[in-house]
Amino acid sequence: MLDTLSLQVLGCHVRVQCQDAEIRALLVANYGHMQGSRGPATLQYTVARQARSGGFLVSRAGREPLSAADPGKLLFLFEKEMTVELEKLRPDLYFVHAAVLALEHAAVMLVGESGSGKSTTTWALLHHGCRYVSDELGPVDLQTGEVYPYPHALCLKDVPPGPYPLPKNTLYTARTLHIPTAALPSTVGEGPAPLAAIFFLQYRPEAAAPVVEPLSKAEAAARLFANALNPLAHAGHGLDGAIKVSARVASVKLFSADLMATCALVRATLKRLF
Amino acid sequence: MNEPPDHPKRRVDVNVRMVDGEVVVLDRQSDLIHQLNHTASYIWDRCDGQSTVAEIANQLAAAFHVDAHTAVQDVATTIRQLHSLGLLESWSNLPEGP
């Protein structure tokens, strides 16, 4: 008996046939905010149990099934698979590996390598008046300068520091912690919002205090390009898109340190920029 | 590694954009992106295979109001860096750098 989960992501209808209620509950915890089923399904998956190992298989017509040993790996693989396909389905969007927050009517991006603290900083900023948009994907419409929401559950690798405890219904897997959007301390940014600022994030745990440094448009474009996920879908091998985005927004380098102080600095910087 | 050429020439098979007076170079061969500051961008722009290092240094000295010695050192250093990044085309000879 298959239990269907329908997601509406970036204007695409993703349909997932889940072999059992537990698999569905896992995916709902992660993608619950994206539930919806407008139009015919553009992507269809089946997620089933592997008979012997107790792991999972993610299947899509026309390709080899993906094997995941545990729920954490299932979420990781499914996410990777779906986002790659979404990049193909929406080549008009410039996908950036970034966290995105909304403040008033504008969107703010946190860009940085894996492990730079995008999600942790996002989690903390949600306690300081920002709305959640994404902690992983910033798809930008190059024509309008708007960034689209991708509000999966906020995903952390470690328990965050003191003043920002995890909610009770956090989903714990062997590798990651997932905070469902319903448990976030803020609302979720709905619909595209104009991108107004980009913080290029670098975590400096040894620093006494966080620091913000200005960034030229050229450096911002280069850094943005380095974090683009589908540059080849765009003009100039993606370079023009990065330049276009960075030309429109304020960009700074953020060397983060103590989380609370970092949030205060981000808020103060945004106040100064806007 | 060879010394930088006397007539440095920037590679033509890279994607180059000027953003607010700074050059951004996308080198798909090495899968690297580079952002040059204003001085390096000025020098890059003059690496046309025609201008000598001395000529570039003279122009730099006039444009940025620096003395000739500093300009020669800056140009030589920048050209060596552009070379080490694989952004220049050919090599022959150049006076020793600073």
Interface residues (C-beta under 8 A of the other chain):
Chain A: S216 K217 A218 E219 A221 A222 F225 A226 G236 H237 L239 D240 I243 S246 A247
Chain B: N15 R17 V19 D20 E22 V23 V24 L26 R28 I33 H34 Q35 L36
